[in-house]
Amino acid sequence: MSPRRWSLAVTCLLLGLPGCAEVRKALGHSGGTLGQFAKDSEEAERRATEMQKDCDTLKARAITYEEESAFGGAVSVNWVSQGGGLTRRPRAQALHVQLNKIGKNLAAQSSRPDLPWTFGVLQSEGVNAVSGPGGYVFVSEGLLARLDNESQLAGVLSHEIAHITRKHAMREYQRYLVDQCEDAVKAEKSKPLANAASSTAKQLDSAVGGLGQLLPAGELRTLFKQAAGQVSIDKWGKEALQAFTNGFIARLTEKGFGEQDEYAADAEAVELMAAAGYAPEEYVAFLSKLPDKGLSTEHPRKDKRQGQLRAQLAELRKRAPGDDFVTSVDLSQTRLVPLRDALQAGTPATAAHTD
């Protein structure tokens, strides 16, 4: 039977339109097939109802630290791969030692000082800084080349630290998992109609929220059930974890964090900077150097970010005794960003580093 004839018969069956008896009669022996369609639809609805229970559990569950750590490691491997790997320039080890000293000092001022914080430099010439749940922060060579001083680097690191402490990525991860689960529910409900229209199983799988292009629908359902049951993420299997991480990174790259999350990370960043002895104004100034396009994820306009930060700093100074938000460090005399001059010149690194 052609898909068009099936569509007409199914519409009659579902909507009970006048004249459907004539339609069934005109379709000849389709009555038994329509009966099978009704049974298949009932069974699909039962399976979809069970799957929806898993989706509802996913919405309400608490994400454990173990899951955050495992997922953060997978996300970070993805970021490093996209960034061309860790820098291999001369004196890279010295750079990473200093970067971790600066980053861990800032993280110590945060609400999660005990995370196993790890900071690294990516080979990418793009102007990027990214983070992974659980304490992973990366900056690109291209970003380092635009820094004027350590305070600006501290601001960038603090912004990424704030994304982690506020669990912005984990909230997006939770939303993504729930969305994929509910897309699978919709696909399950539509399966009988898709089969009646002669759709292939492969086409059905690809309709499951994007992840269906990477994993069979059956494996996805198992994954959702495991997640709802708090099964450790490291037991999902390599292919499932990789597919899920790739899908999540693609969504985050396309949409980024919400504007309010970005503003919140900026707001916390300047407070972390001040607590560690850095001048918050330097981070505000550095935002002017960011490209309007080309960051790893979408961000609000830099002039809006700067305006909010200036208002925040003005308010903090009103409430703070003395001048707590101005550092005593003479920024003009500090040589604080290893490789910066070499990166700007595009030559092998020979710049001095801070021990």
Buried (B, 14 or more C-beta within 10 A) or exposed (E): EEEEBBEBBBEBBEEEEEEBEEBBEEBEEBEEBBEEBBEBBEEBEEBBEEBBEBBBBBEEBEBEEEBBBBBBBBBBBBBBEBBBEEBEBBBBEBBBBBBBEBBBBBBEBBEBEEBEBBBBBBBBBBBBBBBBBBBBBBBBBBBBBBBBBBBBBBBBBBBBBBBBBBBBBBBBBBBBBBBBBBBBBBBBBBBBBBBBBEBEEEEBBBBBBBBBEBBEBEBBBBBBBBBBEBBEBBEBBEEBBBBBBBBBBEBBBEEBBBBEBBBBBBBBBBBBBBBBEBBBBBBBBBBEEBEEEEBBBBBBEBEBBBEBBEEBBEEBEEEEEEEEBEBEBEBEEEEBBBBBBBBEEEEEBEBEBBE
